[in-house]
Amino acid sequence: MHAAVYYQTGGPEVLRYVELPDPPLHPRGLLVDVEAVSIEGGDVLHRAGGVMAAVPHIVGYQCAGTVRAAGEQTEDYRPGDRVVVTMPHGSHASLVSVPARAAWHVPDGLDIRLAACVPVPFGTADDCLFEFGRLQAGETVLIQGAGGGVGLAAVQLAKRAGATVLGTASSAEKLERLRAFGVDHGINYRERDLVEAVREATGGHGADLVVDPVGTTLTASIACLAYRGRAVTVGNAGRADTRIDSRPLMQNNQSLTGVYLGAEMQTERVRAMIAGHLADVAAGKLQVIIDRAFPLAEAAAAHAYIESRSAFGRVLLIP
């Protein structure tokens, strides 16, 4: 198989395109010929400075393709099935070996490239908004980094749940595009003071819920909350020290919750939730936006493009 690997963490330039032995098939697992890799924010952070499971290390949480072989103790999948799979690492490759429990069938008619983008972003957004964020119809939610993968998913899910959606982005062009997905009030964080803009958009009330995948914005996110508001922190795309002063939370009876989808991924709740999102994308009820697709051999360029913050939606690797 071929893979994008690195021998030490660092910038995008550490990625190398190499040939490696095929991974083994587990009795309760699948071998999947990868057709599309969705690069997640965590992939970029891990490449920059995360733990390496092996040397060379293959990074990556999520990909989709066709089952080449199914283990003898696997019942729900057969060779030729189209699947999307998740894993702790290893997606940046032409072939992956995963537990069958980490796979979902791709609905008939759904483009495999779109399917590759669903489980982690939509699952994360759903948990941030509902399982842990407790969003209700009629509330106001602020979504930081609304043009990213989790952000775009959260905007759509929040809007169809009946919330008023505020979203941040770095340009007027991105904000205009976000309106089509459900953003009611767009905020250019490079031009406006975030807290002032949120107070203005909500008539002084503030946001009932803030979803923050950026990290560097967490202090400002908390300052945007309404009385008894909830903030959810998920990831650290900004790569900064996210220690905060908790006193404003206490003074306003507010809460801050951390969300990590990986800890819940194997639960029946999350498996059913992600299957539902795949079905909704297939039916056109939810949208996946692919900004650019790079050959797997150009993984370094793809990671650099993500770090430029130019992307709107997902960036893919194609083996």
C-alpha positions in Angstrom: 0.0 0.0 0.0 1.0 3.6 -0.2 0.7 6.1 2.6 1.6 9.6 3.7 3.8 9.2 6.7 6.2 11.2 8.9 9.2 10.2 11.0 8.9 13.1 13.4 6.3 15.7 14.1 6.5 19.2 12.6 5.2 21.3 9.8 3.5 19.9 6.7 6.9 19.4 5.1 7.5 16.3 7.4 5.0 14.3 5.4 6.5 11.7 3.0 4.7 9.5 0.4 6.0 6.0 0.8 5.2 2.3 0.1 4.5 0.1 3.1 3.5 -3.5 3.7 -0.3 -4.0 3.6 -1.9 -4.1 7.1 -3.2 -7.4 8.5 -6.9 -8.4 8.6 -8.3 -8.9 12.1 -11.0 -11.7 12.5 -13.5 -9.1 13.6 -12.3 -6.4 11.2 -12.2 -5.1 7.6 -9.6 -4.3 5.0 -10.8 -1.2 3.1 -9.4 0.1 -0.2 -9.4 3.8 0.5 -11.0 6.1 -2.1 -11.2 9.4 -0.2 -9.6 10.7 3.0 -11.2 13.6 4.9 -8.5 15.6 6.6 -9.7 16.5 10.1 -8.4 19.3 12.3 -7.0 16.8 14.7 -5.0 15.2 11.9 -3.2 18.5 11.4 -2.6 19.0 15.2 -1.3 15.5 15.6 1.1 15.9 12.7 2.4 19.2 14.3 3.1 17.7 17.7 1.0 14.7 18.7 1.9 11.2 19.9 3.3 8.9 17.3 2.0 5.3 17.6 4.9 4.1 15.4 7.8 5.2 13.2 6.9 6.0 10.5 3.5 7.2 11.7 0.3 7.4 9.5 -1.9 10.1 10.8 -5.7 10.4 10.2 -9.1 9.8 11.7 -11.5 9.1 8.8 -11.7 7.8 5.3 -14.1 5.9 3.0 -13.8 3.3 0.3 -14.7 -0.3 -0.6 -14.3 -3.4 1.5 -11.5 -5.6 0.1 -11.8 -8.4 2.8 -13.9 -9.0 5.9 -12.7 -11.1 8.9 -14.2 -14.5 9.5 -16.0 -13.2 12.6 -17.5 -10.2 10.8 -21.2 -10.5 10.0 -22.5 -7.2 8.7 -20.0 -6.4 5.9 -18.9 -8.2 2.7 -16.2 -7.6 0.1 -17.5 -4.9 -2.3 -19.5 -3.0 0.4 -18.9 0.7 0.4 -18.1 2.0 3.8 -16.9 5.0 5.8 -14.6 4.2 8.7 -13.0 6.0 11.6 -9.8 5.2 13.5 -7.4 6.7 16.1 -4.8 7.0 13.3 -4.0 5.6 9.9 -6.4 7.2 7.4 -3.7 8.8 5.2 -3.2 5.6 3.2 -4.5 3.6 0.2 -5.5 0.6 2.5 -6.7 0.5 6.1 -7.5 -2.2 8.6 -10.2 -1.3 11.0 -12.6 -3.1 13.4 -16.0 -3.7 11.8 -17.5 -1.7 14.7 -15.7 1.4 13.3 -17.5 1.2 9.9 -20.8 2.5 8.6 -22.4 1.4 5.3 -22.5 4.2 2.7 -26.1 4.7 1.5 -26.8 3.9 -2.1 -26.3 6.8 -4.4 -24.1 8.8 -1.9 -20.8 9.9 -3.4 -18.0 8.2 -1.6 -16.1 11.5 -1.3 -19.1 13.1 0.6 -19.5 10.0 2.8 -15.8 10.3 3.8 -16.6 13.7 5.4 -19.6 12.8 7.6 -18.9 10.8 10.8 -16.4 13.0 12.7 -17.6 16.5 11.7 -21.3 15.8 11.9 -21.0 13.5 15.0 -18.9 16.1 16.8 -21.3 19.0 15.9 -24.3 16.9 17.0 -22.8 16.1 20.3 -21.7 19.7 20.9 -25.2 21.1 20.1 -27.5 18.5 21.6 -26.0 15.8 23.8 -23.8 18.2 25.8 -24.9 21.7 24.6 -28.6 20.9 25.3 -29.7 23.3 22.5 -33.5 24.0 22.3 -35.6 25.5 19.6 -35.8 29.3 20.0 -32.4 29.6 21.5 -29.4 31.5 20.0 -26.2 29.6 19.3 -22.8 31.1 18.3 -20.6 28.8 16.2 -17.0 29.8 16.1 -15.1 28.9 12.8 -18.4 28.4 11.1 -16.7 27.8 7.7 -14.8 24.7 8.9 -15.9 21.1 8.8 -17.5 21.0 12.3 -18.7 24.6 11.9 -20.6 23.9 8.7 -22.2 20.8 10.2 -23.1 22.6 13.4 -24.7 25.5 11.4 -27.0 23.2 9.5 -28.0 21.1 12.5 -28.6 24.1 14.7 -30.7 25.8 12.1 -33.0 22.8 11.4 -33.5 22.5 15.2 -35.1 25.9 15.3 -32.2 28.0 16.7 -31.0 31.4 15.7 -27.5 30.9 14.4 -24.6 33.3 14.7 -21.4 32.3 12.9 -17.9 33.7 12.7 -15.5 33.6 9.8 -12.5 35.5 8.5 -13.9 37.2 5.4 -17.1 38.7 4.0 -17.0 36.1 1.2 -17.2 33.2 3.7 -19.9 34.9 5.7 -22.0 35.4 2.6 -21.7 31.7 1.7 -22.6 30.7 5.2 -26.0 32.4 4.9 -27.1 29.6 2.5 -26.4 27.0 5.2 -28.4 28.8 8.0 -26.3 31.5 9.5 -28.6 34.4 10.5 -25.9 36.8 11.7 -22.4 36.5 10.3 -19.5 38.1 12.2 -16.1 38.8 10.6 -13.8 38.3 13.6 -11.0 40.2 11.9 -13.1 43.4 11.6 -15.5 43.3 14.6 -15.2 42.9 18.3 -16.8 39.5 18.8 -18.5 40.2 22.1 -19.8 43.6 20.9 -21.2 42.0 17.7 -22.9 39.1 19.6 -24.5 41.5 22.0 -25.7 43.7 19.2 -27.1 40.8 17.2 -29.0 39.4 20.3 -30.3 42.7 21.6 -28.0 42.5 24.6 -29.0 39.0 25.6 -25.9 37.1 24.5 -25.7 33.6 23.1 -27.5 30.7 24.9 -24.9 28.3 23.6 -21.4 28.7 22.0 -19.7 26.0 20.1 -15.9 26.7 20.0 -13.6 24.4 18.0 -10.9 27.1 17.8 -9.5 27.3 21.3 -7.8 30.7 21.0 -11.3 32.2 21.1 -12.5 30.5 24.2 -12.3 33.5 26.6 -14.2 35.6 24.1 -16.7 32.8 23.6 -17.5 32.8 27.3 -17.8 36.6 27.3 -20.5 36.2 24.6 -22.7 34.0 26.8 -26.1 34.9 28.1 -26.9 34.5 31.8 -27.0 30.7 32.4 -25.4 30.2 29.0 -23.4 27.1 28.0 -20.1 27.0 26.2 -18.7 23.9 24.6 -15.0 23.6 23.8 -14.1 21.0 21.2 -10.6 20.8 19.8 -7.9 23.5 19.6 -7.5 24.5 16.0 -5.8 27.7 17.1 -3.0 25.7 18.8 -2.9 27.9 21.9 -2.8 27.7 25.6 -6.6 27.6 26.4 -6.4 28.1 30.2 -9.1 30.5 31.2 -10.3 32.5 34.2 -13.4 30.7 35.5 -14.7 33.6 37.6 -17.0 35.0 34.9 -18.7 31.5 34.6 -19.4 31.5 38.3 -20.7 35.1 38.4 -23.2 34.4 35.7 -24.2 30.8 36.5 -22.7 29.7 33.2 -21.2 26.3 32.2 -18.2 25.2 30.2 -18.2 21.6 28.8 -15.4 19.8 26.9 -16.5 17.4 24.1 -14.5 14.5 22.6 -16.5 12.4 20.2 -13.9 9.6 20.3 -14.9 8.7 23.8 -18.5 8.1 22.6 -17.9 6.8 19.1 -18.6 3.1 19.8 -21.8 3.7 21.7 -25.1 2.7 20.1 -26.3 6.3 20.5 -23.5 7.7 18.4 -23.5 4.9 15.8 -27.2 5.4 15.2 -26.8 9.2 15.1 -24.0 9.0 12.5 -26.0 6.5 10.4 -28.8 9.1 10.4 -26.5 11.9 9.2 -25.2 9.7 6.4 -28.8 9.0 5.3 -29.6 12.7 5.5 -26.6 13.7 3.4 -27.6 11.0 0.8 -31.2 12.4 0.8 -30.0 16.0 0.3 -31.2 17.1 3.8 -27.7 18.0 4.9 -24.8 19.2 2.8 -21.1 18.4 2.7 -18.9 21.0 1.1 -15.6 19.9 -0.4 -13.3 22.8 -0.9 -10.4 20.9 -2.6 -9.1 17.4 -3.2 -5.4 16.6 -3.4 -3.7 13.4 -4.4 -2.5 11.4 -1.4 1.1 11.9 -2.7 0.5 15.7 -2.1 -0.5 15.3 1.5 2.0 17.9 2.6 0.4 20.5 0.3 -3.0 19.6 1.5 -2.0 20.1 5.2 -0.4 23.4 4.3 -3.6 24.5 2.5 -5.6 23.7 5.6 -3.2 25.7 7.8 -3.5 28.7 5.5 -7.2 28.9 6.7 -8.3 29.5 3.1 -10.6 26.4 3.0 -14.4 26.6 3.2 -15.5 23.1 4.1 -13.5 19.9 3.7 -10.1 19.1 2.2 -9.7 15.6 0.8 -6.8 13.3 -0.1 -7.4 10.9 -3.0 -5.2 7.7 -3.1 
